[in-house]
Amino acid sequence: MRENSKAIEEIISNLGNITEKLGLNSATGIIFGRLYFFGSKTQEQLKDELNLGLSTVSQSLTVLEAFGFISAKKDGRKKSYSANLEKSNAVLENIMRFNIQPLSALIESREKDVKDKETKLKLKSLREHCNSCCYKIERMME
C-alpha cells in the first residue's frame, strides 16, 4: 500500500472535498477514506492520525454511521469503526426509491397543473435531474 500512498492520499483528499460540497465537514470524507483504505480505526486513532479535534472526529463518525457508510464494533472499552460499502449501497438505493423517485413522480403529476411556462420548464428540468440521479445510482449498484 505504501507505494500507492500518494494516489490514495489524493483520493482521500477528494473525498473530503466532495463531503464539503455536500455541506458536511471535509473531515467526514477524509475519515471515510482512511477507514476504507487503511481498515478499522478507533476514534482516538483517527484524531491522532489526522490531527483533528475529538469533537470533529466524533461528529464525522456519527454522520457516516447514520448514513450507513461505516459500522462500529465494540472492542473492549473502545469502538472500532470500519467502512461499510455494502450497507452504503442499500442507503443510496433507499434514498433513490423513497425520496428521489417519489419526488420525480410528484413533479410529473403536477406539471400539467402549472400554467406559467418558466415554472413548467423548471419542473421539467428538476424531474429530468431526479431521473438522471436515479439512473446513476442504479448503474453504481450494478
C-alpha positions as CSV (number, residue, x, y, z in Angstrom):
1,M,0.0,0.0,0.0
2,R,3.0,2.3,0.7
3,E,3.9,2.6,-3.0
4,N,0.4,3.8,-3.7
5,S,0.2,6.3,-0.8
6,K,0.4,9.4,-2.9
7,A,-2.6,8.3,-5.1
8,I,-4.5,7.1,-2.1
9,E,-4.0,10.4,-0.2
10,E,-5.1,12.3,-3.3
11,I,-8.3,10.2,-3.4
12,I,-8.9,10.7,0.3
13,S,-8.5,14.5,-0.1
14,N,-11.0,14.5,-2.9
15,L,-13.5,12.6,-0.7
16,G,-13.1,15.4,1.8
17,N,-13.8,18.0,-1.0
18,I,-16.9,16.1,-2.0
19,T,-18.3,15.9,1.5
20,E,-17.6,19.6,1.9
21,K,-19.5,20.4,-1.3
22,L,-22.4,18.4,0.1
23,G,-22.5,20.7,3.1
24,L,-20.7,18.4,5.5
25,N,-17.3,18.8,7.2
26,S,-14.4,17.8,4.9
27,A,-13.2,15.6,7.7
28,T,-16.2,13.3,7.1
29,G,-15.0,12.3,3.7
30,I,-11.4,12.1,4.8
31,I,-12.3,9.8,7.7
32,F,-14.3,7.6,5.4
33,G,-11.4,7.3,3.0
34,R,-9.0,6.5,5.9
35,L,-11.3,3.7,7.1
36,Y,-11.8,2.4,3.6
37,F,-8.2,2.3,2.6
38,F,-6.5,1.6,5.9
39,G,-9.0,-0.5,7.8
40,S,-10.6,-0.3,11.2
41,K,-9.7,2.6,13.5
42,T,-10.8,3.9,16.8
43,Q,-11.9,7.5,17.3
44,E,-8.6,8.2,19.1
45,Q,-6.5,6.8,16.3
46,L,-8.3,8.9,13.7
47,K,-7.9,12.0,15.9
48,D,-4.2,11.4,16.2
49,E,-3.5,10.4,12.6
50,L,-5.5,13.3,11.1
51,N,-4.6,15.9,13.8
52,L,-8.3,16.7,14.3
53,G,-10.2,17.6,17.4
54,L,-12.1,14.8,19.1
55,S,-15.4,16.6,18.5
56,T,-14.8,16.8,14.8
57,V,-13.9,13.1,14.6
58,S,-16.9,12.2,16.7
59,Q,-19.4,14.3,14.6
60,S,-18.0,12.9,11.4
61,L,-18.3,9.3,12.6
62,T,-21.8,9.9,13.7
63,V,-22.8,11.2,10.3
64,L,-21.1,8.3,8.5
65,E,-22.7,5.8,10.8
66,A,-26.1,7.3,10.3
67,F,-25.8,7.1,6.6
68,G,-24.6,3.6,6.8
69,F,-21.2,4.3,5.2
70,I,-19.4,2.9,8.3
71,S,-20.1,0.4,11.0
72,A,-18.9,0.3,14.6
73,K,-17.9,-2.6,16.7
74,K,-17.2,-2.5,20.4
75,D,-13.6,-3.6,21.1
76,G,-13.3,-3.7,24.9
77,R,-14.0,-0.2,26.1
78,K,-13.5,1.5,22.7
79,K,-15.4,1.4,19.5
80,S,-13.7,0.4,16.3
81,Y,-15.0,1.9,13.0
82,S,-14.7,0.4,9.5
83,A,-16.0,1.3,6.1
84,N,-19.2,-0.5,5.0
85,L,-19.7,-0.2,1.2
86,E,-22.5,-2.9,1.1
87,K,-24.7,-1.1,3.6
88,S,-24.0,2.3,1.9
89,N,-25.3,0.9,-1.4
90,A,-28.5,0.0,0.4
91,V,-28.7,3.5,1.8
92,L,-28.3,5.0,-1.7
93,E,-31.0,2.7,-3.0
94,N,-33.4,3.7,-0.2
95,I,-32.7,7.4,-0.9
96,M,-33.5,6.8,-4.6
97,R,-36.6,4.7,-4.0
98,F,-38.1,6.6,-1.1
99,N,-37.0,10.2,-1.9
100,I,-35.9,10.9,-5.4
101,Q,-38.3,8.7,-7.3
102,P,-41.4,9.9,-5.4
103,L,-40.3,13.5,-5.9
104,S,-40.0,12.8,-9.6
105,A,-43.5,11.3,-9.7
106,L,-44.9,14.2,-7.8
107,I,-43.3,16.7,-10.1
108,E,-44.7,14.8,-13.2
109,S,-48.2,14.7,-11.7
110,R,-48.2,18.4,-11.0
111,E,-46.6,19.7,-14.2
112,K,-49.9,19.7,-16.1
113,D,-51.4,22.0,-13.4
114,V,-48.8,24.6,-13.9
115,K,-49.6,27.3,-16.4
116,D,-46.5,29.5,-16.2
117,K,-44.1,28.5,-19.0
118,E,-41.0,29.3,-16.9
119,T,-42.2,27.3,-14.0
120,K,-43.1,24.4,-16.3
121,L,-39.6,24.4,-17.7
122,K,-38.1,24.4,-14.2
123,L,-40.3,21.5,-13.1
124,K,-39.3,19.5,-16.2
125,S,-35.6,20.2,-15.6
126,L,-35.9,19.1,-12.0
127,R,-37.8,16.0,-12.9
128,E,-35.1,15.1,-15.5
129,H,-32.4,15.7,-12.9
130,C,-34.2,13.4,-10.5
131,N,-34.4,10.7,-13.2
132,S,-30.8,11.2,-14.1
133,C,-29.8,10.8,-10.4
134,C,-31.8,7.6,-10.2
135,Y,-30.2,6.2,-13.3
136,K,-26.7,7.0,-11.9
137,I,-27.5,5.3,-8.6
138,E,-28.8,2.2,-10.4
139,R,-25.6,2.0,-12.5
140,M,-23.4,2.4,-9.4
141,M,-25.2,-0.5,-7.7
142,E,-24.7,-3.0,-10.6
